[in-house]
Amino acid sequence: MICASGNRSLRAAEHLAARGVDALSVTGGTAGWARTGRPLAGGSPA
């Protein structure tokens, strides 16, 4: 899971993991992902 800062996705991943779902959160969120040089893809706003 990923969100802007990693805080919401961490809580959601922990919630799912407590219920037996294999879920991970990206440390640092989207910003952390981008800082490491990984690609970002954009889409249309919902």
C-alpha positions in Angstrom: 0.0 0.0 0.0 1.1 3.6 -0.5 0.0 7.0 0.5 1.7 10.4 0.4 3.7 10.1 3.6 3.4 6.4 4.5 1.4 7.0 7.7 -2.1 6.1 6.5 -0.9 3.1 4.5 1.1 1.8 7.5 -2.1 1.8 9.6 -4.1 0.2 6.9 -1.5 -2.5 6.3 -1.3 -3.2 10.0 -5.1 -3.5 10.1 -5.2 -5.9 7.2 -2.3 -7.9 8.5 -4.1 -8.4 11.8 -6.9 -10.0 9.8 -4.6 -12.4 8.0 -4.1 -10.3 4.8 -0.5 -10.1 3.5 -0.2 -6.3 3.2 2.9 -4.0 3.2 3.3 -0.3 3.4 5.9 1.6 1.4 8.2 3.4 4.0 8.1 7.2 3.4 5.1 6.9 1.1 5.1 8.3 -2.4 7.6 11.0 -1.4 10.0 8.3 -0.1 9.5 6.2 -3.3 10.3 9.2 -5.5 13.4 10.2 -3.4 14.9 6.8 -4.2 14.6 7.5 -7.9 11.9 5.0 -8.5 9.4 5.8 -11.3 6.0 7.4 -10.7 3.0 7.1 -12.9 0.2 9.6 -12.9 -3.4 9.2 -13.8 -6.5 11.3 -14.1 -8.0 12.6 -10.8 -11.0 10.7 -9.7 
